[in-house]
Amino acid sequence: MNTLMEIFLNKKKLNELIEESKTFCILPWIHLHVMPDSSVIPCCVSPYDDHYGDGKEQVVAEIWNSEKYKQLRLNMLNNIASKGCARCYKLENSGFISMRNSFNLLFKDHVEKVNKTNPDGSLGTIDLKYIDIRFSNLCNFKCRGCSPALSSSWYDDHQALLGFESTEPKVRSVSVSSPNFWNELKSMTPYAEEIYFGGGEPLITKEHYEILRYLDSLGRFNIRLGYNTNLSTLSYGTVDLAEMWAKFDNVRIGISIDDLGPRAEYFRHGTKWEVIERNIIKLRDNYSNLSLYVNCTVNIMNVYYLPDLYDHLTENKIIGPEAFNLNLLLDPAELTVQVLPKNMKVKVANRLRAHINKLSAKGNLYLKAIVDINNLISFMDEKDKSGLMPIFQKNTLKLDKLRNEDFLKTYPELSELLTLVPGN
């Protein structure tokens, strides 16, 4: 069978895919993303309900060359936008670096795998260089921007909030629901260049520990480890996870922090701010092989306070000034910053611009933050979604009652969001 090598004959064409294409992403050639219910999607920012396979019913090879995967690869090679990639397109249009951009750069040395693509979009071999398995939705937090799909703690509140009785199990686990699929994926981990652990909360799951122990037994300490964690703990049972990480050459810990103190504890319910900060400082001061950064999910509740969070983390040297990533919350839609009414957008933008002016005087290390904040302001003003305000108000008040919390007490500067009549 002929391959696309006849079309992409030279390195220049392959480089153009990486550097110039608006649709190409390397991930469908080197990656699978597995959700806690064993469903498979192309990556972690693809729509969760747009499944490309199911590990409960299929082996990896069947999913790898499913009709949807083959079509996705062909779309990318023919400059055709794919529905499941909409989040990356949206971020890029707003000036942000998307996941597509980041992984094309990180794994550009594997772009020659395109030349192994068959005319129907299939690939003859499975060579997973990047593995992201959300082993379980087990989580000790129930963040307001999350859902039961990725947090078992959300289960009861979600049913009470929406008024229905779920038929899904509270805790979902790949290893429990699909043991053969789990074992197949686990056997591929030693051949990866990078393994990314998300959740749920990965540090409290047995599957995460099993993978670390497996790599340890094989001496595969050169594999890059990446994390998205709430960092509420540094141990699994009696095992010190930091001491296990110390054996690996390259470990990047992405810490999910959206705000400080009581505001952090409100939005990311389950947070104990002092514990999180103490754990960060312990890792920073004792483990030189660890790279720490913050993933901040920007939403309607924290955007006003971003300068406070950034200043606290950088001025206290908890993280470096360039180690602060802004992730735009797009779902649930009523929590996006575009829902803010016009007068609040002006208030927020003025505060963020004042922060930009402050950072501009500090030097080049702050350029990333400045660019990100400017892009955030542009995204906020791009659309008016204030019509979703009644949903925001209803859900906020209902969750306050369920969780014995108080939005007005926690966010006094945003009090008008609960009293605002949309359109006024």
C-alpha positions as CSV (number, residue, x, y, z in Angstrom):
1,M,0.0,0.0,0.0
2,N,1.4,3.4,-0.9
3,T,1.9,5.9,1.8
4,L,1.7,9.7,1.9
5,M,5.5,9.7,1.6
6,E,4.9,10.3,-2.1
7,I,3.2,13.6,-1.2
8,F,5.4,14.8,1.7
9,L,8.8,14.0,0.2
10,N,11.0,16.5,1.8
11,K,11.8,18.0,5.2
12,K,10.6,21.4,4.2
13,K,7.1,20.2,3.7
14,L,7.1,18.4,7.0
15,N,8.4,21.6,8.8
16,E,5.6,23.6,7.1
17,L,3.1,21.3,8.8
18,I,4.7,22.1,12.2
19,E,5.3,25.8,11.7
20,E,2.6,27.1,9.3
21,S,-0.4,24.8,9.3
22,K,-3.5,26.0,11.1
23,T,-4.9,22.6,11.5
24,F,-2.1,20.1,11.8
25,C,-1.4,18.6,15.3
26,I,1.2,15.9,15.9
27,L,-0.8,14.2,18.7
28,P,-2.9,11.8,16.5
29,W,0.3,10.3,15.4
30,I,1.9,9.8,18.8
31,H,-0.8,9.9,21.4
32,L,-4.1,8.6,22.9
33,H,-6.1,10.3,25.6
34,V,-8.0,7.9,27.9
35,M,-10.8,9.1,30.1
36,P,-11.8,7.6,33.5
37,D,-14.7,5.7,31.9
38,S,-12.3,4.2,29.4
39,S,-13.5,6.3,26.5
40,V,-10.8,7.6,24.2
41,I,-10.5,11.1,22.7
42,P,-7.7,12.7,20.7
43,C,-6.4,14.9,23.6
44,C,-7.4,16.4,26.9
45,V,-9.0,19.5,25.4
46,S,-11.2,17.6,23.0
47,P,-14.9,17.5,23.8
48,Y,-15.4,14.8,26.4
49,D,-18.5,13.4,24.7
50,D,-16.9,13.1,21.2
51,H,-15.5,9.6,21.7
52,Y,-13.1,7.9,19.2
53,G,-13.2,4.5,20.9
54,D,-14.0,2.6,24.1
55,G,-11.5,0.6,26.0
56,K,-14.2,-1.5,27.6
57,E,-15.0,-3.0,24.1
58,Q,-11.9,-2.4,22.0
59,V,-8.1,-3.0,22.1
60,V,-5.7,-0.1,21.4
61,A,-5.1,-1.1,17.8
62,E,-8.8,-0.9,16.9
63,I,-9.2,2.5,18.4
64,W,-5.9,3.8,16.9
65,N,-7.2,3.1,13.4
66,S,-10.9,3.8,14.0
67,E,-12.8,5.7,11.2
68,K,-12.8,8.9,13.3
69,Y,-9.1,8.7,14.0
70,K,-8.3,8.1,10.3
71,Q,-10.5,11.0,9.2
72,L,-8.9,13.3,11.8
73,R,-5.4,12.6,10.5
74,L,-6.6,13.2,6.9
75,N,-8.3,16.5,7.9
76,M,-5.1,17.7,9.5
77,L,-3.0,16.8,6.4
78,N,-5.4,18.5,4.1
79,N,-5.8,21.8,6.1
80,I,-9.4,21.0,7.0
81,A,-10.6,22.2,10.4
82,S,-11.9,19.5,12.8
83,K,-14.8,20.1,15.2
84,G,-13.0,18.4,18.1
85,C,-10.1,20.9,17.7
86,A,-12.2,24.0,18.2
87,R,-10.7,24.9,21.6
88,C,-7.2,25.2,20.2
89,Y,-8.5,27.2,17.3
90,K,-10.3,29.5,19.7
91,L,-7.3,30.0,21.9
92,E,-5.0,30.7,18.9
93,N,-7.5,33.3,17.5
94,S,-7.3,35.1,20.9
95,G,-3.5,35.1,20.8
96,F,-2.8,32.3,23.3
97,I,-0.5,29.4,22.8
98,S,-2.7,26.4,22.3
99,M,-2.1,22.8,23.1
100,R,-1.7,22.2,19.4
101,N,1.1,24.8,19.2
102,S,2.8,23.5,22.3
103,F,2.9,19.8,21.3
104,N,3.9,20.5,17.7
105,L,6.9,22.2,19.1
106,L,7.7,19.7,21.8
107,F,7.4,16.6,19.5
108,K,8.5,18.2,16.2
109,D,11.2,15.6,15.8
110,H,8.5,13.0,15.2
111,V,6.8,14.7,12.3
112,E,8.3,12.2,9.9
113,K,5.7,9.8,11.2
114,V,3.4,11.6,8.8
115,N,5.1,9.7,6.1
116,K,3.9,6.4,7.6
117,T,0.3,7.5,7.1
118,N,-1.7,5.3,4.7
119,P,-4.0,6.9,2.1
120,D,-7.0,6.1,4.3
121,G,-5.5,7.9,7.4
122,S,-4.5,4.7,9.2
123,L,-1.1,3.9,10.7
124,G,0.6,0.5,10.6
125,T,2.3,0.8,13.9
126,I,1.4,2.2,17.3
127,D,4.2,4.3,18.8
128,L,2.9,6.3,21.7
129,K,5.5,8.9,22.6
130,Y,3.1,10.9,24.8
131,I,0.7,9.1,27.1
132,D,-2.1,10.8,29.0
133,I,-4.4,8.4,30.9
134,R,-6.9,9.9,33.3
135,F,-6.9,6.6,35.3
136,S,-9.8,7.6,37.5
137,N,-12.1,10.5,38.4
138,L,-11.2,9.9,42.1
139,C,-10.7,13.4,43.5
140,N,-10.7,15.0,46.9
141,F,-11.8,18.4,45.5
142,K,-15.0,19.5,43.9
143,C,-14.0,22.7,42.0
144,R,-16.8,24.8,40.7
145,G,-15.4,24.7,37.2
146,C,-15.3,20.8,37.2
147,S,-17.9,18.0,36.9
148,P,-18.4,14.3,38.0
149,A,-16.6,13.2,34.9
150,L,-13.3,14.3,36.4
151,S,-14.2,14.5,40.1
152,S,-15.9,11.9,42.2
153,S,-16.5,14.5,44.9
154,W,-18.8,16.4,42.5
155,Y,-21.2,13.4,42.1
156,D,-23.8,14.3,44.8
157,D,-23.7,18.0,44.3
158,H,-24.1,17.6,40.5
159,Q,-27.3,15.6,40.9
160,A,-28.7,18.0,43.5
161,L,-27.7,21.0,41.3
162,L,-29.4,19.7,38.1
163,G,-32.1,17.7,39.8
164,F,-31.6,14.2,38.4
165,E,-30.4,10.8,39.5
166,S,-27.3,9.6,37.7
167,T,-26.9,6.0,36.4
168,E,-23.1,6.4,36.2
169,P,-20.9,5.1,39.0
170,K,-19.5,7.7,41.4
171,V,-15.9,6.5,41.0
172,R,-14.8,5.6,37.5
173,S,-11.6,3.7,36.9
174,V,-9.9,2.4,33.7
175,S,-8.2,-0.4,35.6
176,V,-11.5,-1.6,37.2
177,S,-13.9,-1.2,34.2
178,S,-11.3,-2.3,31.5
179,P,-8.5,-4.3,33.1
180,N,-7.2,-5.8,29.8
181,F,-7.2,-2.3,28.2
182,W,-5.4,-0.9,31.3
183,N,-2.8,-3.6,31.1
184,E,-2.2,-3.0,27.4
185,L,-1.7,0.7,28.0
186,K,0.5,0.1,31.0
187,S,2.8,-2.1,28.9
188,M,3.3,0.8,26.5
189,T,4.4,3.3,29.1
190,P,8.1,2.4,29.2
191,Y,8.5,3.3,25.5
192,A,7.0,6.8,25.9
193,E,9.0,10.0,26.0
194,E,6.6,11.6,28.3
195,I,3.8,10.5,30.6
196,Y,1.2,13.0,31.8
197,F,-0.8,12.3,35.0
198,G,-4.1,14.2,35.4
199,G,-7.3,13.2,37.1
200,G,-9.3,13.2,39.1
201,E,-6.4,13.8,41.4
202,P,-3.6,11.6,40.2
203,L,-1.6,11.6,43.5
204,I,-4.3,9.8,45.4
205,T,-4.9,7.0,42.7
206,K,-3.3,3.6,42.9
207,E,-2.8,3.5,39.1
208,H,-0.5,6.5,39.3
209,Y,1.6,4.7,41.9
210,E,1.6,1.5,39.9
211,I,3.0,3.3,36.9
212,L,5.8,4.9,39.0
213,R,6.7,1.6,40.6
214,Y,6.7,-0.1,37.1
215,L,9.0,2.5,35.6
216,D,11.2,2.3,38.7
217,S,11.5,-1.5,38.4
218,L,12.7,-1.0,34.8
219,G,15.0,1.8,35.6
220,R,13.3,4.1,33.1
221,F,14.2,7.3,34.9
222,N,14.8,9.2,31.7
223,I,11.1,9.4,30.8
224,R,9.6,12.9,31.4
225,L,6.9,13.0,33.9
226,G,4.2,15.7,33.8
227,Y,1.5,16.4,36.3
228,N,-1.7,18.4,36.8
229,T,-2.3,18.1,40.5
230,N,-4.0,20.0,43.3
231,L,-0.9,19.1,45.4
232,S,-3.0,18.5,48.5
233,T,-0.8,15.6,49.4
234,L,2.8,14.4,48.7
235,S,2.2,10.8,49.8
236,Y,0.4,7.7,48.6
237,G,-0.3,5.8,51.8
238,T,3.1,5.4,53.5
239,V,5.0,6.2,50.2
240,D,6.7,9.5,49.9
241,L,6.0,10.5,46.2
242,A,8.6,13.3,46.2
243,E,11.3,10.7,47.0
244,M,10.1,8.6,44.1
245,W,10.2,11.7,41.8
246,A,13.7,12.4,42.9
247,K,14.9,9.3,40.9
248,F,13.6,10.7,37.6
249,D,15.6,13.1,35.4
250,N,12.8,15.4,34.5
251,V,9.5,16.0,36.4
252,R,7.2,18.9,35.8
253,I,4.6,19.6,38.4
254,G,1.7,21.7,37.2
255,I,-0.2,22.9,40.3
256,S,-3.8,23.9,39.9
257,I,-4.1,27.2,41.7
258,D,-6.8,29.7,40.8
259,D,-6.8,32.1,43.8
260,L,-5.5,32.7,47.3
261,G,-6.7,31.8,50.8
262,P,-10.5,31.8,51.3
263,R,-11.2,32.4,47.6
264,A,-9.1,29.4,46.6
265,E,-11.0,27.3,49.2
266,Y,-14.3,28.5,47.9
267,F,-13.8,27.9,44.1
268,R,-11.7,24.8,44.6
269,H,-13.7,23.2,47.4
270,G,-11.5,20.9,49.4
271,T,-8.5,23.2,49.3
272,K,-6.7,24.0,52.5
273,W,-4.5,26.9,51.3
274,E,-1.8,26.6,54.0
275,V,-1.3,22.9,53.1
276,I,-1.0,23.6,49.3
277,E,1.5,26.4,49.9
278,R,3.6,24.3,52.4
279,N,3.8,21.4,49.9
280,I,5.0,23.7,47.1
281,I,7.7,25.2,49.3
282,K,8.8,21.7,50.4
283,L,9.3,20.7,46.7
284,R,10.9,23.9,45.7
285,D,13.5,23.8,48.5
286,N,14.4,20.1,48.5
287,Y,14.1,18.7,45.0
288,S,16.2,20.3,42.2
289,N,15.0,17.9,39.5
290,L,11.4,19.2,39.8
291,S,10.1,22.0,37.7
292,L,7.2,23.7,39.4
293,Y,4.6,25.9,37.6
294,V,1.0,27.0,38.2
295,N,-2.0,26.3,36.0
296,C,-4.5,29.0,36.7
297,T,-8.0,28.5,35.3
298,V,-9.3,32.0,34.6
299,N,-13.0,32.4,35.3
300,I,-15.6,34.9,36.2
301,M,-14.8,34.6,39.9
302,N,-11.0,35.0,39.9
303,V,-10.2,37.2,37.0
304,Y,-10.4,40.4,39.1
305,Y,-8.0,39.0,41.6
306,L,-5.3,37.6,39.2
307,P,-2.8,40.4,40.1
308,D,-3.0,39.4,43.8
309,L,-2.3,35.8,43.0
310,Y,0.5,36.4,40.6
311,D,2.3,38.9,42.9
312,H,2.0,36.5,45.9
313,L,3.4,33.5,44.1
314,T,6.3,35.4,42.4
315,E,7.3,37.9,45.1
316,N,7.5,35.1,47.6
317,K,9.5,33.1,45.1
318,I,7.0,30.2,45.3
319,I,7.3,30.0,41.5
320,G,9.3,32.0,38.9
321,P,7.7,34.9,37.0
322,E,7.5,32.9,33.8
323,A,6.0,29.7,35.5
324,F,2.4,31.0,35.5
325,N,0.0,29.6,32.9
326,L,-3.4,31.1,32.2
327,N,-6.0,28.5,31.1
328,L,-9.3,30.0,29.9
329,L,-12.3,28.3,31.4
330,L,-14.8,27.7,28.6
331,D,-17.1,25.2,30.2
332,P,-19.4,25.5,32.1
333,A,-20.2,28.5,29.9
334,E,-21.8,30.6,32.7
335,L,-18.4,30.8,34.4
336,T,-16.4,32.2,31.5
337,V,-15.0,35.7,31.8
338,Q,-17.1,36.7,28.8
339,V,-20.2,36.5,31.0
340,L,-19.1,39.6,33.0
341,P,-21.3,42.6,32.3
342,K,-19.8,45.5,30.4
343,N,-19.1,47.7,33.5
344,M,-17.4,44.8,35.3
345,K,-15.3,44.1,32.2
346,V,-14.1,47.7,32.3
347,K,-13.3,47.4,36.0
348,V,-11.4,44.2,35.5
349,A,-9.5,45.4,32.4
350,N,-8.4,48.6,34.2
351,R,-7.0,46.5,37.1
352,L,-5.2,44.1,34.7
353,R,-3.7,46.9,32.7
354,A,-2.4,48.5,35.9
355,H,-0.8,45.2,36.7
356,I,0.8,45.0,33.2
357,N,2.3,48.5,33.8
358,K,3.8,47.2,37.0
359,L,5.2,44.1,35.4
360,S,6.6,46.1,32.5
361,A,9.1,47.8,34.8
362,K,10.4,44.5,36.1
363,G,12.2,43.2,33.0
364,N,12.1,40.5,30.4
365,L,11.2,37.6,32.8
366,Y,7.7,39.1,33.0
367,L,7.0,39.3,29.3
368,K,5.1,36.0,29.2
369,A,2.7,37.2,31.9
370,I,2.3,40.5,30.1
371,V,1.4,38.9,26.8
372,D,-1.0,36.4,28.5
373,I,-2.8,39.2,30.4
374,N,-3.2,41.3,27.2
375,N,-4.6,38.2,25.4
376,L,-7.0,37.6,28.3
377,I,-8.4,41.1,28.1
378,S,-8.9,40.7,24.4
379,F,-10.7,37.3,24.9
380,M,-12.9,38.8,27.7
381,D,-14.0,41.7,25.4
382,E,-14.4,39.5,22.3
383,K,-18.0,38.4,23.1
384,D,-20.8,39.4,25.3
385,K,-22.2,36.4,27.1
386,S,-23.9,38.3,29.9
387,G,-27.1,36.7,29.0
388,L,-25.9,33.6,30.9
389,M,-25.9,35.6,34.1
390,P,-29.2,34.1,35.4
391,I,-27.6,30.7,35.2
392,F,-24.5,31.8,37.0
393,Q,-26.6,33.4,39.7
394,K,-28.9,30.4,40.1
395,N,-26.1,27.8,40.2
396,T,-23.9,29.9,42.5
397,L,-26.6,30.4,45.1
398,K,-27.7,26.8,45.0
399,L,-24.1,25.5,45.4
400,D,-23.6,28.0,48.3
401,K,-26.6,26.4,50.0
402,L,-25.4,22.8,49.4
403,R,-21.9,23.6,50.5
404,N,-22.6,26.1,53.3
405,E,-20.6,28.8,51.5
406,D,-21.2,32.4,50.8
407,F,-20.2,34.1,47.5
408,L,-20.9,37.6,48.8
409,K,-18.7,37.2,51.8
410,T,-15.9,35.6,49.8
411,Y,-16.0,38.0,46.8
412,P,-17.3,41.4,48.2
413,E,-15.8,43.2,45.1
414,L,-18.1,41.1,42.9
415,S,-21.3,41.5,44.8
416,E,-23.2,43.0,41.9
417,L,-22.9,39.8,40.0
418,L,-25.6,38.3,42.2
419,T,-27.9,41.3,42.0
420,L,-27.4,42.3,38.4
421,V,-30.4,42.1,36.1
422,P,-29.1,41.0,32.6
423,G,-29.5,43.8,30.0
424,N,-29.3,46.6,32.6
